């Protein structure tokens, strides 16, 4: 069932009007970075070494600024709470703000709404904004975007709707994702390579990550054209990783070569396509371009999403298993 007041005809009319009002169309994209201040290889829960995190969180904002990218970083504040390092870790967030970037809420501890009670998840969300809110306010900014961990928006329609109401009541807007290049998976492979001092594997992982970036873009650009009759502004999901510190410059160059200009999340979401209802309920976090198919009476068709190379998926799986042991 579609949301009240929504019609496909109305969306199509608004989309045509929006595109017509822009003159010659140009591809545009918002860059979002999850798990700030650091996503470690092989785990979703690691705190990381503060000196390494300083290096990564110095590199990413510098590269983004060099490419004039108005990016947003989504924060997990539990990574700040290390005895004797709280000020140094809060300063990692300040690096993003000092570079003219902004921050959003990614919960405190990165729980999965699929397996966490609604009350616990709401509490974790509030707890995840304490430091970020203060830093943003000092910079004259307001934290207003929320990114679901694992892109999991809820196990049932009722839980999903309840949490979305909670977000609205607390001034948050859900930050969708349309293109996910699975950089965390390639970061796992790079992490293994660095751990074992395997330079060939490290180079192979970085090369494969750029190739898969192109594959993901090609696929979801096509989905956008098929669904909306045009290419909407995309929203890219990246992570605050060693891989991205080393490869972000090359990633952004490839995106620029595809004819994209970088825009803020605000600007991307001003496109009427983002008013399409998200009717998708599943434990599998997928692109909103897949989710929106449901509003058009189509199957989400996630089975045709391009996967990273099998060797990358297997190496990541094995490396994560070794870390959990």
N, C-alpha and C positions, 0 to 999 in steps of 0.2 A: 504494500500500500504506500502511495506517495504521501509526502507531508502535505498538510493543509496549505493551500495557497500556491502550491507548486504545479506547474504544467510544463510539459516538454515543449509545447509550442511557444509558450512565453519565454522559456530559456533560450530557444533558438532565435527568437526575435531579438532578445537582449544581446545575444552573442553577435549577431550580425550587426546590430547597431554599434556595439562596442568596437568591433573590428573596423567598421566603416569610419568611425570617429578617430581612428588612429592613423589614417592615411596608409601609405605603403607598410605592409606588415613586416616586422622584424622579430626574430625569435628573442625571447627573454626568459630569464631564469633567476630564481632566488636560491641562494646557497645557505643551507642550514647545517650545523655541526653539532652532533649529539655527544653526550658523555663528557662534557667539559667538567673538570679540568684534566681529563686524561682517560682514554680507553686503552687498557692494557691488552696485549696479545694473549690469547688463550683463556681469558676469563671476562665475565661481566662485573666482577666484584672487587678487583684489585685496587689498592690505594696508590701504588706506584712510588717511585723514588722522587722526592721533591725536586732534586737537581735536574733529573731527566724531564720532569714535567715543566720546569721552568724553560728548558730548551725548546720543548715542543710548543708550549704556549707563547713563546716569543716568536717562533718561526711562523706558525699559522696566521696570526693577525698581521704580521709583516707582509706575507705573501698576498693575503686578501687585500690589504691596503694598496699594495703595488699594482694590483689588477683592478682597483677601484670597485671592490665588491662590498656592498652593504650587508654583510652576512650577519647571522644570528647564531649564537652558541647556546645550546640547551644544557643546563647545569644539573649535576647530581651532587648535592651538598654534603653527603656523607664523606666524600673524598676530601673535604676540608677539615674534617674533625680528627686530626692526628695530634696527639699531645706534643707540645713543643714546636709545632709547625703550623698552627692555625693561621697566624698572620701571614706567613710565607705562602700558604695555600690560598688564602683569600686574595693575595696579591696576584695570583694566577688569573683570577677573574678580572681583576683591575686591568690586566694587560689587554684584554679584549675591549674594555670600555675606553682605555687610553688610545686605542687604535681607531676609535670612532665606531666601533661595532656595538651590538646590543646583545642582551642575554634573555633567555627564557627558562621556564620551569620544566624539568625532566624528572620530577619527583626527587625525594631525598635519597632513597636507597635503590632505585631502579627495580621495583617489584613488577610482577606480571599481573595485570588485572584479571587474567584468566584464572589465576590460582590464589588471588588475594581477595579478602572480603572487601566490599565496597567501603565500609567504615574505615578499615585499616588503610586502604588506598587513598581515601580522602585525607586522612591524617598525615600520611606520608607526603602528599602533595603540598599541604600547608607547611609542613616542616621543611620542605625543599625550597622554600622561598625566603627564609629568614635572612641569610647573609646577602643573597642576590638582591633582594628588595632594597636593602640599605644602600648597597653600592650603586644600584641603578638610580635611586632617589638622589644620591649625592651628585650623580652625573646629569641630573635633570631629566631622567628617563623613567618610564613606567614599564614594569614587567607585565606583559599582557598575553604572551603566547605560551601554550602548553603542548609538549610533545609526549605522546604515550610511549613508555618503554616497550620495546619489541613491536611497536606499532599495533599493539593489541588494545582495541577499544572496548572490550568487554565480552563476557561469555554468553550473555543473553541480551535481547533487545531492551529488557527492563533495566538491567544494570548499566548498559550503555547509555540509555536515556537519562537515568538518574545521575550518572557521573557528568554527563554533558550539562545538565541543569546545575550541578554543583559548580562546575567550571564557570558557567555564565554568571552565577551569583557572586563569584569571587573575581570577576573581571577578566577571565581568561578566554581566549579563542584557541580552538584546536589548530595546531600547525600540521597540515596534511603533508604527504610526500607523494610525488608523482614518479620520480626516478630514484631508484636505490641501486647503486653500483656495487653493493656488498663489500665495501672497502674494509670492513672489519674482518671479513674472512681472509682477504689477501694479507691483512695485517697479521693474522695468526701465522700464515706461512712465512712472512718476513720475520716474525718473532722467533720462530723455530730456526730459521736460517741464521739469525744473529746469535742465537743461543749456542748453536753448533758451529759457528764461524764458517758457514757454508756460503761463500760469496756467489757461487753459481746459482744456488737456490734463491738467494736474495734478489739477484738481477732478474731471474725468471719470474719471481712473484711480482716485481714492480712492472715488468713488461706486460705480464698477463693482466694486471689490474687496469692498465691503460687500454688494452685491447677490449676488455670486458666493458669498460666505461663507454666506448663507442657502440658496442653491441646493445647495451641497455638504452642508450639514447635513441638509437635507430628504431628499436622496438616500440618504445613508449611515444616517440614522435608519431609513429604510425597509428598507435591506439588512439592518440588525441585526434588525429585527422579523421579516423573512422567514427569516433564517438561524437565529436563536435563539428566536424566538417572543416576544421582548421587546427592549427597548432596553438594551444593555449600556453600562457606562461607556465613554465615548469617549476617545480620545487625539488631541489636535489638534496638527498640525505648523505652527509658525510659524517665522519667520526674524528674525535680529537686523538689521533693516533700517531705512532712513529711513521707508519706508511704515508700518511697525509703530510706530515712534516717534510718528508723527503720528496713526495710526488705531487703535492698540491699545485705547484707552479706548472708542471707539465699537464696536469688535469685541466687547469683553467685555460691554458693555451689551447688545448684540444676543444674545449667548449667554445672558446672564442672563434676558433677556426670553423666551427659549425654554424657560425653566424649569430651567436647569442650575445645579447647585452645583459649585464648583471643588474638586477633590480632588487629592491627590498622585499621582504615578505609581505609587507603592507601593499605594495604595488602589485605584486603577483596575485594576491587574493582579492584585489579589486575587480579582477576579471569575473564576469558573470558565471563562468563555468564553475567557480568555487561556491556558488549558491546551490549547486546540485546536491540533493540529499545523499548522505552516506547511509545506506541501508544494510551495509555489510556487517555480519556478526560471525566471527570465527576466531579461533586461536591463532590462525596464520596471519601475520602482519603483512599486508600487501599494499601495493600502490593504490592511491585513490582513483586512478584511472581504471583500475579493475573494479573497485568498489562501486564507482558511479554507474557501471554497466547495469546494475540492478535497477536503478531509477529509470533506465531506458527499456526495462523489460528483458534484459539480456543476462546471460550467465556471466559471472565474474571472469571465467576462462583463465584462471591462474595457471593451468597446466601448460599453457603455451608461453609463459614467461621464460625468457632465456636464462639458463643456469650458468654460473661460473664453470670453468673447466672441471671435470670430475676429479682430477688430481688435486686441485685447489680445495674442493669441498672435502675430500677424504683427508688431506693433510691437516686442514683446520679441525675437522672432527677428532682426529687422532691426537692432535696437540692439545685440544681442550680436555680430552679424556685424561691425558697425562698430567695436566695441571690440576684436575679435580682429584686425582689420586695423591 
